Every structure is written in structure tokens, then in C-alpha cells.
Amino acid sequence: MTVDLPLIWAGLLAFAVFAYVVMDGFDLGIGILFPTLAPGDERDKAMNSVAPVWDGNETWLVLGGGGMMAAFPLAYSIILPALYAPIIAMLLGLIFRGVAFEFRSRNPRHRAFWELAFTGGSLVAALAQGITLGALLQGVTVAGRAYGGGWWEWLSPFSLLTGVSLVIGYALLGSTWLVMKSEGAMQAHARRMAGRLGAGTVACIVLVSAATPFLKHRYAERWFAMPNVLFTAQIPLLVALGAVLFFLSLRKGYERWPFLLALGLFGLSFAGLGVSIFPDIVPGAVSIQEAAAPAASLSFMLAGAAIIIPIILAYTSYAYWVFRGKVGEEGYH
């Protein structure tokens, strides 16, 4: 039986991207929500809830970007020039957020500035990631084997919609994380925010889903043509079910289920993205098979990935297990 190495690597990179969205999403969401928290104890606890794990989450971003360059060099050489601006903005946002983590506790005289950097960096990174997704989904101009568009091609109403949608979605993950990790007044505030952000996230899913089939003819065909529709229709039905369960879990006062169900909504949205794009890696221009590196290179890297990825999963799981439960009064470090 022939092993489809390009498809395996596409699956690994999709997993890495989703792992990053899941693990760094609530972290960025807490930064976005930071101004709504009371200065002092509430903000300290919010920081402490993610301090032990936030930097490890970036591992998946590195794996996704580095894996794309190594496994699909043609796609990398097209996508990166097309999305230079939002990608650079994302990296700058992540840098400011990371520096703010350290300096906020070490430099109390300028704490207000570092809190602003933490919020601004989180907001810019989340918005840039959403814009990057929207710009890729709407398609980029390809001339031969290179990017053929202009500097501002990434900027459109659709990419701005996906940018704002991801900001709201990450804020939802942040609020449900705080519902799970906090108590008392802080938890009550996070629960109220989760209800509002949940409604906003569902509305954004509906808007993006309604707009996507009209971007490319193939998108509409993949979603609505028979017999595809018999399978693709299950995704919106599951989103509706997940949304109902999410609001019920908030109303009943559950602590973990809102976070898990919010992750479920992200997972279903990610599945919908896969339905729209597959089997392309540059939508409408380059397929997974066309962009793949030589089979010998993919095989060599797969041997390394088979060792490294389980190690990453193991230490990440261990870190979350060790720091499970409610956030305490201990300071960062």
C-alpha cells in the first residue's frame, strides 16, 4: 500500500495549527479581556492562570510555520510574500505580549504601560491571525510558481470580518478559561462576559460561513453539491447543537463545560475550513500534492516528527496537569 506522504504532512500541519489555536487562543483572549478585569488582584490572577503554560503554546506555531517551509516549500514561497504585513504584525504583537509578561511583575512603576502592551499585543496578534486566515481563504494571486499580487491584496472586507471574528472567538476562550480557573466575583464577571462573547462568536461563525461559499465557485460546490451536502450539512448542525449546549452549561453554572464546548465550536469551525480548502493548500491555485517537497525529504522529516511530536504532547500535557485547578495567590515566578 502506498503511503500518501503529502497528505500525512498536511494533516500534521493542520493539527499543529489547531493545537496552537486551542492552546494560545485562551491566552490571547485573556489579554484582550484584560482591561475589563479589576486592576490588582483580578489581573494578577488572570496572568497567573496562564503564566506556567503560555510560552510552551508557541511551540505549535513554530512547528506549523517551519513544517510548512520544509514540507510544502512552494506553498510557503507563495503564501509568505502574500501575507507579509499581517504575519509581521502578528509576530510583533506576540513579542510585545511576551515582554509584558516578564516586565509587568518586575517593573511595577511602569505596570500600566506593560498592561497596555499585554492587551495591545494580544489584540494585534489575534486580529492579524484572523486577517491572515481570511486573506488565505479568499485566495491569493499566483503567477507561475510565485505570488503575483500586490502589497494590499490581503486587505478586504472578508479578511477584516475573519480578523474581528477571531478576536471575539479568542476572547470567548479567555473568558471560559477564567470561568474554569477563578472563583467568586472574578468568575461571575468571566461568566457574564462568556455569555456575551458566546453570542458574538456564534454570530461571527454564521457570517463567515455565509460569506465563504461566495468567495470561490469551488467552495459552494464542496459545501452544497450532492452528495457532499449530506456530509457537510452535519457541521452547521453540530455548531447549532454545540451553541445550545454552551449556553445551557453557562446557565447551569458549570465550570469546565463552557471552555470545552467553546473549544468544540472552534474545532467545528476548523473542520469547516478544511472542507472549503481541501485538497488545495493555496486555495484555488496550488494543491497539496503540487506543493509538496520530494518524497525522500518528507520521509526523512516524518521520522523526526514521529519522535518530536509525542514528546511535545507529553510535556505539554504534563504542564497542564501539574497546574490544573484554580489559580492561587502566588505571583508569577
C-alpha positions, 0 to 999 in steps of 0.5 A: 500500500502506498503511503500518501506522504503529502497528505500525512504532512498536511494533516500534521500541519493542520493539527499543529495549527489547531493545537496552537489555536486551542492552546494560545487562543485562551491566552490571547483572549485573556489579554484582550479581556484584560482591561475589563478585569479589576486592576490588582488582584483580578489581573494578577490572577488572570496572568497567573492562570496562564503564566506556567503554560503560555510560552510552551503554546508557541511551540505549535506555531513554530512547528506549523510555520517551519513544517510548512517551509520544509514540507510544502516549500512552494506553498510557503514561497507563495503564501509568505510574500502574500501575507507579509504585513499581517504575519509581521504584525502578528509576530510583533504583537506576540513579542510585545505580549511576551515582554509584558509578561516578564516586565509587568511583575518586575517593573511595577512603576511602569505596570500600566504601560506593560498592561497596555502592551499585554492587551495591545499585543494580544489584540494585534496578534489575534486580529492579524491571525484572523486577517491572515486566515481570511486573506488565505481563504479568499485566495491569493494571486499566483503567477507561475510558481510565485505570488503575483499580487500586490502589497494590499491584496490581503486587505478586504472586507472578508479578511477584516470580518475573519480578523474581528471574528477571531478576536471575539472567538479568542476572547470567548476562550479567555473568558471560559478559561477564567470561568474554569480557573477563578472563583467568586466575583472574578468568575461571575464577571468571566461568566457574564462576559462568556455569555456575551462573547458566546453570542458574538462568536456564534454570530461571527461563525454564521457570517463567515460561513455565509460569506465563504461559499461566495468567495470561490465557485469551488467552495459552494460546490464542496459545501452544497453539491450532492452528495457532499451536502449530506456530509457537510450539512452535519457541521452547521448542525453540530455548531447549532447543537454545540451553541445550545449546549454552551449556553445551557452549561453557562446557565447551569453554572458549570465550570469546565463545560463552557471552555470545552464546548467553546473549544468544540465550536472552534474545532467545528469551525476548523473542520469547516475550513478544511472542507472549503480548502481541501485538497488545495493548500493555496486555495484555488491555485496550488494543491497539496500534492503540487506543493509538496517537497520530494518524497525522500525529504518528507520521509526523512522529516516524518521520522523526526516528527514521529519522535518530536511530536509525542514528546511535545504532547507529553510535556505539554500535557504534563504542564497542564496537569501539574497546574490544573485547578484554580489559580492561587495567590502566588505571583508569577515566578 
